[in-house]
Amino acid sequence: MELKTKVNANDGQQDLVITREFDLPVDLLFKAYTEPELITQWMGTKILKLESQKHGSYQFETCDPQGNVAFRASGVIHELVTDRKITRTFEMEGAPFGVQLEIYQFEALTDGTSKLHMHVIYESAAKRDQLLQLPFKQGLNMAHNRIQEILGQQK
């Protein structure tokens, strides 16, 4: 089955270019990345902190059924232009991938459709390739499918 989220990783480079089209208006897609209630729904994670503004920061956490932390990520938002762009850092605690720089661009295709462009830059090509050994593409596609499913009910 072909993934709707496209991940482009050129050999020897330290970045990824990710694209996905959504049957959602651009403002609703943007809210999926800036509103805690929506992030909680599609990521299935707890929002410990989210300051959706320039120089804001965030921290997300997911626990297993026994209450043990399974995933914790945090970062700083460097740029936020409503319905157009988010530039932020992302760091997952306990993971060997290091801090990454993420640039999200939101493009309106029509009144009811939009496209997400993600440019993710890693410390090295080796760290990026280490991440790609995991089911990263499938997990990202699944998360984007959840955005479409959950927010599609709200349009």
C-alpha positions in Angstrom: 0.0 0.0 0.0 1.4 3.4 -1.0 1.9 5.9 1.8 0.2 9.3 1.3 2.9 11.0 3.2 6.0 11.3 1.0 9.5 11.2 2.6 12.4 12.2 0.4 15.8 11.3 1.7 18.8 11.8 -0.6 21.9 9.7 0.0 24.6 11.3 2.0 22.5 14.3 3.1 21.4 15.2 6.6 17.9 16.2 5.9 14.4 15.0 4.9 11.8 16.6 2.8 8.3 15.4 3.7 5.1 16.4 1.9 1.4 15.4 2.4 -1.8 16.7 0.9 -4.9 16.9 3.1 -8.6 17.4 2.4 -8.6 20.1 5.0 -8.5 23.9 4.8 -5.1 25.3 5.6 -6.2 27.1 8.8 -7.5 23.8 10.2 -4.3 21.9 9.2 -2.2 24.7 10.9 -4.3 24.3 14.1 -3.4 20.6 14.2 0.1 21.7 15.1 -0.6 24.7 17.4 -3.7 23.8 19.5 -3.1 21.5 22.4 -6.5 19.8 22.2 -6.0 18.8 18.6 -2.4 17.7 19.1 -3.5 15.4 22.0 -6.1 13.9 19.8 -4.0 13.0 16.8 -0.7 12.3 18.6 -2.3 10.5 21.5 0.1 12.3 23.8 -0.1 14.6 26.8 0.8 18.2 26.3 2.9 19.3 29.3 3.7 22.7 27.8 2.8 24.5 24.5 3.4 28.1 23.8 2.4 28.5 20.2 4.2 31.7 19.5 7.6 33.0 18.4 10.2 32.1 21.1 7.7 29.7 22.7 8.5 26.2 23.8 6.7 22.9 24.1 7.0 19.5 25.8 5.0 16.4 25.0 4.8 13.1 26.9 3.3 9.7 26.3 3.1 7.1 29.0 2.4 3.3 28.9 -0.6 1.8 30.7 1.5 1.4 33.8 2.3 5.1 33.9 5.9 4.8 32.7 7.1 7.5 30.3 7.5 5.9 26.9 8.1 9.1 24.9 9.0 12.7 25.9 9.9 15.4 23.4 10.5 19.1 23.6 11.7 22.1 21.7 11.7 25.8 21.0 9.5 27.5 18.4 11.6 30.0 16.6 9.1 31.3 14.0 5.3 31.1 13.8 3.4 32.7 11.0 -0.3 31.8 11.3 -1.5 29.4 8.6 1.8 29.6 6.8 4.9 28.5 8.7 6.4 27.0 11.9 10.1 26.7 12.5 11.1 24.8 15.6 13.6 22.5 17.2 12.6 19.0 18.2 14.4 16.7 20.7 13.3 13.3 21.9 14.6 12.4 25.3 16.7 9.2 25.4 16.9 8.9 21.6 20.2 8.9 19.8 19.1 11.3 17.0 20.0 14.6 18.7 18.2 17.9 18.2 16.7 18.5 14.8 15.5 21.6 13.1 12.0 21.4 11.6 10.5 23.8 9.1 6.8 23.3 8.5 5.2 25.2 5.6 1.4 25.2 5.1 0.1 25.7 1.6 -3.6 26.3 0.6 -4.3 24.3 -2.5 -8.1 25.2 -2.7 -10.5 26.5 -0.1 -10.9 23.0 1.3 -7.5 21.3 0.6 -4.0 22.0 1.7 -0.4 20.7 1.6 2.1 20.4 4.4 5.8 20.7 3.5 8.3 19.6 6.2 12.0 20.1 6.0 13.8 18.3 8.8 17.5 18.8 9.3 19.6 16.5 11.5 23.0 16.9 13.0 24.5 14.4 10.5 23.5 12.1 7.6 24.3 9.2 9.9 21.8 10.3 12.6 19.1 10.9 9.9 19.8 7.4 8.4 19.6 5.9 11.9 16.1 7.3 12.2 15.1 5.9 8.8 16.0 2.4 10.0 12.9 2.6 12.2 9.4 2.5 10.9 9.5 6.3 10.7 7.8 6.7 7.4 4.9 4.4 8.3 4.5 6.1 11.7 4.5 9.6 10.2 1.9 8.5 7.6 -0.2 7.0 10.3 -0.1 10.3 12.3 -1.0 12.3 9.2 -3.9 9.9 8.6 -5.1 10.6 12.1 -5.0 14.4 11.4 -7.1 13.9 8.3 -9.5 11.6 10.1 -10.0 13.7 13.3 -10.0 17.2 11.7 -11.9 16.0 8.7 -14.9 15.6 11.0 -14.6 19.2 12.1 -14.6 20.9 8.7 
